[in-house]
Amino acid sequence: MDNNNQIKENIDDVKDDVTRIRSDFSNITEKLIDISRSAYSTKNRELQAEARKLYDELAETLETGRLLGKGGVEEVERKIVERPFLSVLLAFLMGMLIGKLHEKR
């Protein structure tokens, strides 16, 4: 009978150990999930800040390009107004040149 009691005690000890291990795994899993969420949140904020910075740089570059293009168009318009005959002659000659280049192909 003493042997049966010893076996029951051993089984109860193993059950307690398994319960503790389950609890430990549950705690570890919860901590890993919390760490993952925190890392995701931090990385997400960093990526959003970087995307905002790149967007602002792109917007600034596009605005600069737009202003330069507008200035270039205004300069061409001014030159055409100053010398209309020369502008028509240059356009005609460029058309002839492009036509000759296409003819050779």
C-alpha positions in Angstrom: 0.0 0.0 0.0 2.9 2.3 0.8 4.1 1.8 -2.8 0.7 3.0 -4.2 0.8 6.1 -2.1 4.3 6.9 -3.3 3.2 6.5 -6.9 0.1 8.7 -6.3 2.4 11.4 -4.8 4.8 11.1 -7.7 1.9 11.5 -10.2 0.6 14.5 -8.2 4.1 16.0 -8.3 4.3 15.5 -12.1 0.8 17.1 -12.5 1.9 20.1 -10.5 5.1 20.4 -12.5 3.1 20.2 -15.8 0.7 22.9 -14.5 3.6 25.2 -13.5 5.2 24.6 -16.9 2.0 25.5 -18.7 1.7 28.6 -16.6 5.3 29.6 -17.4 4.8 29.0 -21.1 1.6 31.1 -21.0 3.5 33.9 -19.3 6.4 33.7 -21.7 3.9 33.8 -24.7 2.2 36.9 -23.3 5.5 38.6 -22.8 6.6 37.7 -26.3 3.4 39.1 -27.7 3.8 42.3 -25.7 7.4 42.7 -26.9 6.3 42.1 -30.5 3.5 44.6 -30.3 5.9 47.2 -28.8 8.5 46.6 -31.5 5.9 46.8 -34.2 4.5 50.0 -32.8 7.9 51.6 -32.6 9.0 50.5 -36.1 5.6 51.6 -37.5 6.1 55.1 -36.0 9.7 55.3 -37.4 8.5 54.2 -40.8 5.7 56.8 -40.8 8.1 59.5 -39.9 10.5 58.5 -42.6 7.7 58.3 -45.2 6.5 61.8 -44.1 10.0 63.1 -44.5 10.4 61.6 -48.0 7.0 62.9 -49.0 8.0 66.4 -47.9 11.3 66.2 -49.8 9.5 65.0 -52.9 6.9 67.8 -52.7 9.7 70.4 -52.3 11.6 69.0 -55.3 8.5 69.0 -57.4 7.7 72.5 -56.5 11.3 73.6 -57.3 11.0 71.8 -60.7 7.6 73.4 -61.3 9.0 76.9 -60.6 12.1 76.3 -62.8 9.9 75.0 -65.6 7.6 77.9 -65.3 10.6 80.3 -65.4 11.9 78.5 -68.5 8.6 78.8 -70.3 8.4 82.5 -69.4 11.9 83.1 -70.7 11.1 81.4 -74.0 7.9 83.4 -74.3 9.8 86.6 -73.6 12.4 85.7 -76.3 9.6 84.9 -78.8 8.0 88.3 -78.1 11.3 90.1 -78.4 12.3 88.4 -81.7 9.2 86.9 -83.4 10.8 86.6 -86.9 13.9 84.8 -85.5 11.7 82.5 -83.5 9.6 81.5 -86.5 12.8 81.0 -88.6 14.4 78.8 -85.8 11.2 76.7 -85.5 11.2 76.2 -89.3 14.8 75.2 -89.4 14.4 72.8 -86.5 11.4 71.2 -88.3 13.5 70.8 -91.4 16.3 69.2 -89.5 14.0 66.8 -87.7 12.4 65.9 -91.0 15.7 65.2 -92.6 16.8 63.0 -89.7 13.6 61.0 -90.0 14.0 60.7 -93.7 17.3 58.9 -93.3 15.9 56.2 -91.1 
